[in-house]
């Protein structure tokens, strides 16, 4: 990535963080966010993207008198909820694939944004993008293999190896793996595809289905958190065993509002690993930490993608 334009200042980069509940347009120079605006992610993807693109167009055409927002924009990064087609040259490239988000399955996100701007752009998952941001500007710097996991409206995980997001025939969809159920817990799960996968057990809609309350309204001593801690801990232990990341950064509303949940999940990880993995200078469960960038991991992830679009 070229960190400076011809005038010596960092290039003006735009990002779109397309989430399950809101879409954020963000503008930055380097890691400094100079503007951001959000719109609800409605069941009308064309209208949602049109609203976001209009924000970026306003920034792109802003006059020098606009200060740090003065255009033009050099590149755009799109960090989208998934699953999304990421294999260039295939029919579904840049499209949302089968998703739980009503109205979005099959929608061409990349093509829609590309039709609005003749600019370099890159699309990837929101969690892969956040992992890139954590490596570039956050706590995963220096890690060869690291991950970012978000627990919010859904559960998603991005994995980066040697600075490159992991893609195979698809990106990782680890939020849909299954973990052992807590004895006596008969909750069927909230995922319309898989029932009691991790997303179907611990994401926001699952918490609402289990308790009848929004996640932020559930008391810290509610018994549901004991179930979530065990399920999340099993999930993270499986990640440590299968991918061996040097760090797992956690984000998303469910964990960012409940720091005690992370501590409880770490205890489950330690129990499940049973001393099998080497400490390598620290306990394996200590590799699990809140994303250093906090709620900016996603927006800065989109900016990191825009930087990759510049080459």
LUMVOZA-392330 format. One record per residue (C-alpha): residue in one letter; x, y, z. Coordinates in Angstrom, 2 decimals, decimal comma, always signed. Layout:
N
ROVO   code        c1        c2        c3
ROVO      A         X         Y         Z
...
//
This chain:
311
ROVO   code        c1        c2        c3
ROVO      X     +0,00     +0,00     +0,00
ROVO      X     +1,26     +3,48     -0,90
ROVO      X     +0,76     +5,48     +2,29
ROVO      X     +1,10     +8,91     +0,64
ROVO      X     -0,31    +10,67     -2,39
ROVO      X     +1,67    +12,92     -4,71
ROVO      X     +1,36    +15,88     -2,33
ROVO      X     +3,00    +13,93     +0,48
ROVO      X     -0,18    +13,47     +2,51
ROVO      X     -1,77    +10,05     +3,03
ROVO      X     -4,31     +9,32     +0,28
ROVO      X     -7,97     +9,81     +1,05
ROVO      X     -9,53     +6,35     +1,27
ROVO      X    -13,19     +5,43     +1,59
ROVO      X    -14,64     +2,30     +3,09
ROVO      X    -18,01     +0,62     +3,35
ROVO      X    -18,59     -1,62     +6,35
ROVO      X    -21,73     -3,51     +5,38
ROVO      X    -23,16     -5,08     +8,50
ROVO      X    -26,30     -6,98     +9,34
ROVO      X    -27,98     -4,02    +11,06
ROVO      X    -26,21     -0,96     +9,65
ROVO      X    -23,95     +0,07     +6,80
ROVO      X    -21,16     +2,50     +7,63
ROVO      X    -19,45     +4,79     +5,14
ROVO      X    -16,05     +5,83     +6,45
ROVO      X    -13,36     +8,20     +5,18
ROVO      X     -9,76     +8,14     +6,37
ROVO      X     -6,23     +9,31     +5,80
ROVO      X     -3,96     +6,54     +7,02
ROVO      X     -5,58     +5,20    +10,18
ROVO      X     -7,11     +8,59    +11,01
ROVO      X    -10,85     +8,48    +10,40
ROVO      X    -11,96    +11,95     +9,27
ROVO      X    -15,65    +11,22     +8,63
ROVO      X    -18,22     +8,48     +8,99
ROVO      X    -21,94     +8,12     +8,43
ROVO      X    -24,26     +5,14     +8,80
ROVO      X    -27,59     +4,01     +7,40
ROVO      X    -29,74     +1,04     +8,41
ROVO      X    -29,14     -2,18     +6,47
ROVO      X    -32,70     -2,61     +5,24
ROVO      X    -34,27     -5,49     +3,33
ROVO      X    -33,76     -3,38     +0,18
ROVO      X    -30,07     -3,80     -0,70
ROVO      X    -30,20     -1,45     -3,69
ROVO      X    -31,58     +1,38     -1,54
ROVO      X    -29,07     +0,67     +1,23
ROVO      X    -26,09     +0,79     -1,13
ROVO      X    -27,46     +3,86     -2,92
ROVO      X    -27,58     +5,73     +0,40
ROVO      X    -24,01     +4,72     +1,28
ROVO      X    -22,68     +5,55     -2,20
ROVO      X    -24,28     +8,98     -2,05
ROVO      X    -22,29     +9,73     +1,10
ROVO      X    -19,03     +8,66     -0,52
ROVO      X    -19,87    +10,64     -3,67
ROVO      X    -20,34    +13,76     -1,54
ROVO      X    -16,92    +13,22     +0,02
ROVO      X    -15,34    +12,40     -3,33
ROVO      X    -16,55    +15,67     -4,86
ROVO      X    -15,89    +17,85     -1,81
ROVO      X    -13,93    +21,04     -2,45
ROVO      X    -10,55    +21,82     -0,87
ROVO      X    -12,39    +24,21     +1,43
ROVO      X    -13,90    +21,16     +3,13
ROVO      X    -10,70    +20,62     +5,12
ROVO      X     -9,69    +17,01     +5,83
ROVO      X    -12,72    +15,72     +3,91
ROVO      X    -11,65    +17,42     +0,67
ROVO      X    -11,68    +14,95     -2,22
ROVO      X    -10,98    +13,15     -4,33
ROVO      X    -11,15     +9,64     -2,91
ROVO      X     -8,33     +7,39     -4,16
ROVO      X     -9,86     +3,93     -3,57
ROVO      X    -12,76     +2,15     -1,89
ROVO      X    -12,76     -0,91     +0,34
ROVO      X    -15,93     -2,93     +0,89
ROVO      X    -16,07     -5,02     +4,07
ROVO      X    -19,27     -7,02     +3,81
ROVO      X    -21,18     -9,44     +5,97
ROVO      X    -21,15    -12,88     +4,45
ROVO      X    -21,19    -15,21     +2,91
ROVO      X    -19,91    -13,30     -0,10
ROVO      X    -18,34    -14,54     -3,33
ROVO      X    -14,65    -13,67     -3,38
ROVO      X    -13,32    -15,70     -6,32
ROVO      X    -12,72    -13,27     -9,18
ROVO      X    -14,05    -14,53    -12,50
ROVO      X    -16,80    -16,67    -11,00
ROVO      X    -20,50    -15,97    -11,42
ROVO      X    -21,04    -15,00     -7,80
ROVO      X    -17,99    -12,76     -7,42
ROVO      X    -18,85     -9,75     -5,29
ROVO      X    -22,36    -11,06     -4,60
ROVO      X    -23,92    -11,91     -1,26
ROVO      X    -24,54    -15,66     -1,28
ROVO      X    -27,20    -17,49     +0,76
ROVO      X    -27,68    -15,39     +3,85
ROVO      X    -29,99    -15,11     +6,82
ROVO      X    -30,43    -11,38     +6,02
ROVO      X    -33,80    -10,97     +4,23
ROVO      X    -33,58     -9,56     +0,71
ROVO      X    -29,81     -9,81     +0,33
ROVO      X    -29,18    -13,32     -1,04
ROVO      X    -27,73    -13,01     -4,53
ROVO      X    -27,29     -9,23     -4,46
ROVO      X    -24,30     -7,85     -6,39
ROVO      X    -22,59     -5,60     -3,84
ROVO      X    -19,33     -5,07     -5,70
ROVO      X    -21,02     -4,45     -9,05
ROVO      X    -23,37     -1,91     -7,49
ROVO      X    -20,55     +0,13     -5,97
ROVO      X    -18,37     -0,23     -9,09
ROVO      X    -21,22     +1,18    -11,19
ROVO      X    -21,20     +4,31     -9,03
ROVO      X    -17,43     +4,94     -8,93
ROVO      X    -14,61     +4,50    -11,41
ROVO      X    -12,09     +3,84     -8,66
ROVO      X     -9,90     +0,94     -7,52
ROVO      X    -11,85     -1,18     -5,05
ROVO      X    -11,59     -4,45     -3,16
ROVO      X    -14,28     -6,50     -1,47
ROVO      X    -13,79     -8,99     +1,35
ROVO      X    -15,67    -10,11     +4,43
ROVO      X    -16,10     -7,69     +7,30
ROVO      X    -14,19    -10,05     +9,61
ROVO      X    -11,28    -10,59     +7,22
ROVO      X    -11,07     -6,82     +6,86
ROVO      X    -11,15     -6,27    +10,63
ROVO      X     -8,36     -8,84    +11,01
ROVO      X     -6,27     -6,88     +8,50
ROVO      X     -6,88     -3,68    +10,46
ROVO      X     -5,88     -5,35    +13,72
ROVO      X     -2,64     -6,46    +12,09
ROVO      X     -1,89     -3,08    +10,54
ROVO      X     -2,92     -0,78    +13,37
ROVO      X     -3,93     -2,93    +16,34
ROVO      X     -2,82     -5,71    +18,61
ROVO      X     -2,14     -8,39    +15,97
ROVO      X     +0,92     -6,65    +14,54
ROVO      X     +3,80     -9,07    +14,01
ROVO      X     +1,56    -12,15    +13,94
ROVO      X     +2,04    -14,53    +10,99
ROVO      X     -1,31    -16,20    +11,64
ROVO      X     -4,09    -14,42    +13,46
ROVO      X     -7,86    -14,17    +13,54
ROVO      X    -10,67    -11,76    +14,24
ROVO      X    -13,98    -13,05    +15,57
ROVO      X    -17,12    -10,96    +15,96
ROVO      X    -20,10    -11,93    +18,08
ROVO      X    -23,02     -9,59    +17,43
ROVO      X    -25,98     -9,92    +15,08
ROVO      X    -24,16    -13,01    +13,80
ROVO      X    -20,90    -14,82    +14,47
ROVO      X    -18,10    -14,53    +11,95
ROVO      X    -14,38    -15,13    +11,86
ROVO      X    -11,62    -13,88     +9,60
ROVO      X     -8,20    -15,54     +9,40
ROVO      X     -5,06    -13,86     +8,03
ROVO      X     -1,90    -15,77     +7,08
ROVO      X     +1,27    -13,82     +6,24
ROVO      X     -0,74    -10,66     +5,70
ROVO      X     -3,27    -12,24     +3,32
ROVO      X     -6,90    -13,09     +4,25
ROVO      X     -7,61    -16,80     +4,00
ROVO      X     -9,77    -17,72     +0,98
ROVO      X    -10,41    -21,20     -0,34
ROVO      X    -13,46    -22,08     -2,39
ROVO      X    -15,02    -19,61     +0,07
ROVO      X    -13,88    -17,57     +3,04
ROVO      X    -14,04    -19,24     +6,47
ROVO      X    -17,60    -19,53     +7,80
ROVO      X    -16,61    -20,64    +11,28
ROVO      X    -19,67    -19,12    +12,91
ROVO      X    -21,65    -22,06    +11,58
ROVO      X    -19,63    -24,86    +13,18
ROVO      X    -21,18    -26,83    +16,01
ROVO      X    -19,87    -27,22    +19,55
ROVO      X    -20,86    -29,55    +22,41
ROVO      X    -24,14    -28,57    +24,05
ROVO      X    -24,42    -27,87    +27,74
ROVO      X    -26,09    -30,83    +29,45
ROVO      X    -29,81    -30,23    +29,86
ROVO      X    -29,97    -27,25    +27,50
ROVO      X    -32,80    -27,98    +25,07
ROVO      X    -32,65    -24,71    +23,09
ROVO      X    -32,96    -25,65    +19,42
ROVO      X    -30,85    -22,75    +18,18
ROVO      X    -31,76    -19,67    +16,14
ROVO      X    -29,85    -20,24    +12,89
ROVO      X    -32,33    -20,87    +10,05
ROVO      X    -29,75    -23,02     +8,26
ROVO      X    -28,13    -25,04    +11,04
ROVO      X    -30,14    -24,53    +14,22
ROVO      X    -27,65    -24,83    +17,07
ROVO      X    -24,40    -23,83    +15,37
ROVO      X    -22,34    -21,27    +17,30
ROVO      X    -24,17    -18,39    +15,64
ROVO      X    -27,48    -20,03    +16,44
ROVO      X    -26,51    -20,24    +20,11
ROVO      X    -24,63    -17,05    +21,07
ROVO      X    -25,43    -14,27    +18,55
ROVO      X    -27,87    -11,48    +19,33
ROVO      X    -30,95    -13,16    +17,80
ROVO      X    -30,15    -16,35    +19,71
ROVO      X    -29,92    -14,45    +22,99
ROVO      X    -33,28    -12,83    +22,26
ROVO      X    -34,84    -16,21    +21,45
ROVO      X    -33,41    -17,76    +24,61
ROVO      X    -34,41    -14,99    +27,00
ROVO      X    -37,05    -12,84    +25,34
ROVO      X    -34,75     -9,84    +25,83
ROVO      X    -32,25     -7,90    +23,78
ROVO      X    -28,67     -8,75    +24,65
ROVO      X    -27,96     -5,35    +26,19
ROVO      X    -30,98     -5,74    +28,50
ROVO      X    -29,95     -9,13    +29,92
ROVO      X    -28,58     -8,86    +33,47
ROVO      X    -24,97     -9,88    +34,07
ROVO      X    -26,10    -12,64    +36,46
ROVO      X    -28,63    -14,17    +34,07
ROVO      X    -27,95    -17,92    +33,67
ROVO      X    -27,82    -17,61    +29,88
ROVO      X    -24,32    -16,13    +30,15
ROVO      X    -23,03    -19,36    +31,68
ROVO      X    -24,28    -21,26    +28,63
ROVO      X    -22,83    -18,70    +26,23
ROVO      X    -19,45    -18,72    +27,99
ROVO      X    -19,16    -22,48    +27,64
ROVO      X    -20,27    -22,51    +24,01
ROVO      X    -18,04    -19,60    +23,07
ROVO      X    -15,12    -21,16    +24,96
ROVO      X    -15,53    -24,47    +23,14
ROVO      X    -15,64    -22,61    +19,84
ROVO      X    -12,45    -20,64    +20,60
ROVO      X    -10,65    -23,78    +21,82
ROVO      X    -11,49    -25,42    +18,49
ROVO      X    -10,04    -22,41    +16,66
ROVO      X     -6,80    -22,63    +18,63
ROVO      X     -6,51    -26,33    +17,86
ROVO      X     -7,43    -26,16    +14,18
ROVO      X     -5,78    -22,93    +12,98
ROVO      X     -3,15    -22,26    +15,67
ROVO      X     -3,54    -18,47    +15,49
ROVO      X     -1,03    -16,44    +17,43
ROVO      X     -3,87    -14,13    +18,45
ROVO      X     -7,66    -14,15    +18,28
ROVO      X     -9,08    -10,63    +18,47
ROVO      X    -12,71    -10,42    +19,60
ROVO      X    -15,24     -7,81    +18,56
ROVO      X    -18,98     -7,38    +18,22
ROVO      X    -21,61     -6,02    +20,54
ROVO      X    -22,15     -9,19    +22,56
ROVO      X    -18,56     -9,41    +23,81
ROVO      X    -17,65     -5,72    +23,83
ROVO      X    -20,49     -5,03    +26,28
ROVO      X    -19,60     -8,03    +28,50
ROVO      X    -15,88     -8,20    +29,37
ROVO      X    -16,69    -10,80    +32,03
ROVO      X    -17,95    -13,08    +29,26
ROVO      X    -14,46    -13,19    +27,72
ROVO      X    -12,88    -14,12    +31,05
ROVO      X    -15,42    -16,92    +31,52
ROVO      X    -14,87    -18,17    +27,95
ROVO      X    -11,09    -18,24    +28,56
ROVO      X    -11,68    -20,48    +31,58
ROVO      X    -13,65    -22,87    +29,39
ROVO      X    -10,82    -22,81    +26,82
ROVO      X     -8,29    -23,76    +29,50
ROVO      X    -10,50    -26,63    +30,66
ROVO      X    -11,05    -27,96    +27,15
ROVO      X     -7,38    -27,75    +26,13
ROVO      X     -6,37    -29,53    +29,35
ROVO      X     -2,75    -28,41    +29,07
ROVO      X     -2,29    -29,98    +25,63
ROVO      X     -1,03    -26,90    +23,75
ROVO      X     +2,36    -25,40    +24,64
ROVO      X     +2,36    -22,12    +26,54
ROVO      X     +5,05    -20,70    +24,19
ROVO      X     +5,64    -17,70    +26,43
ROVO      X     +2,00    -17,45    +27,51
ROVO      X     -1,03    -19,60    +28,14
ROVO      X     -2,95    -20,49    +24,96
ROVO      X     -6,15    -18,95    +26,31
ROVO      X     -4,31    -15,65    +26,79
ROVO      X     -4,07    -15,39    +23,00
ROVO      X     -7,78    -14,51    +23,09
ROVO      X     -8,22    -10,77    +23,60
ROVO      X    -10,56     -7,90    +22,85
ROVO      X     -9,72     -6,23    +19,55
ROVO      X     -7,38     -3,33    +20,29
ROVO      X     -9,22     -1,19    +17,74
ROVO      X    -12,54     -1,84    +19,51
ROVO      X    -15,55     -0,65    +17,53
ROVO      X    -13,20     +0,90    +14,93
ROVO      X    -11,91     -2,51    +13,82
ROVO      X    -14,68     -2,87    +11,24
ROVO      X    -14,53     +0,64     +9,72
ROVO      X    -10,72     +0,59     +9,66
ROVO      X    -10,93     -2,86     +8,10
ROVO      X    -12,75     -1,32     +5,15
ROVO      X    -10,01     +1,30     +4,94
ROVO      X     -7,35     -1,43     +5,02
ROVO      X     -9,08     -3,03     +2,03
ROVO      X     -9,07     +0,30     +0,22
ROVO      X     -5,32     +0,45     +0,81
ROVO      X     -4,95     -2,99     -0,74
ROVO      X     -6,93     -1,76     -3,75
ROVO      X     -4,22     +0,84     -4,34
ROVO      X     -1,70     -1,99     -4,64
//
